[in-house]
Amino acid sequence: MSGDDGWYEAAFVVGITNALNVVADGLGAAVMAPVEPDSAPPDVAAVFAEIRGFYASAAPGGALGGGEIPTPFGIIAHDAAYLADVWAAVKRAFTDRRLTRRLKTALAFAVSLTTRSAFGTAFHLAELRRLGVGEGGIREIIGVTQMFSSYTKIADTLQLSSDMADIAPVDRTGVPNAGAG
Amino acid sequence: MPTVRLRDASEYPEPARRLFELSRQWFDYDFKEPPAMSRVMAWDPHFGGPHGRAMKRAMADGEFSRGEKEMVAAAVSGANACTY
């Protein structure tokens, strides 16, 4: 896993996953009503259609069935422009690029589990299964999450400083041109 | 500054030092001193040994590669706000 581009992609996935989880866990469950797809204005409905496609097209028989809008998108859809920008960032973050969508979903699942996000854990677990990851693969991610939730707390309790950064090669390449998009 | 004084590898008894060789093999890197976490775990091989074996089982190539799992581990560490 060499090259910085993959790490940037991973960081963006972790960040935007946390952003979705914060809204879903904090404001879902009837604290705030989401925009319902049936009554959404046209600009919101267009984004909802993209969201459905993204979460239903990666594998046959998608868990969302092309119907549901994940909670955090519904909640922020009262501002169509904001929804569109957040969705664009989410889609960009999770799209296959240097890292596969499968790995990115595993990262999102691990981070959701680590941060005790009920929404994110269930959502990305369903996504992993929909993307074809078997129960063994899911248990692998749970194992890594569990063991590094131990290591990190041991390191923090003893206030250890990082002493392993030098073993990785430094990426001396420039910034890729991703376009102005 | 660590809460404890991290001992040099030479201060550890021989059975504990075997964990350092396993650490060198795992990371495929010749450390001047074993990583701080390796030295912490070697403090009590009856804890560090099984903990390390569980970690290696979790990190081994499976449906996900070890490289992919290292990235998951980094994300989990970030979510835990752990700089180590």
Interface residues (C-beta under 8 A of the other chain):
Chain A: M1 G6 W7 A10 A11 V13 V14 N18 L99 L103 A106 L107 A110 V111 T114 T115 V133 G134 G136 G137 E140 I141 G143 V144 T145 Q146 M147 F148 S149 S150 Y151 T152 K153 I154 A155 D156 T157 L158 Q159 L160 S161 S162 D163 M164 I167
Chain B: M1 P2 T3 V4 L6 F27 Y29 F31 P35 A36 M37 V40 H51 A54 M55 R57 A58 M59 G62 E63 F64 G67 E68 K69 E70 M71 V72 A73 A74 A75 V76 S77 G78 A79 N80 C82 T83 Y84
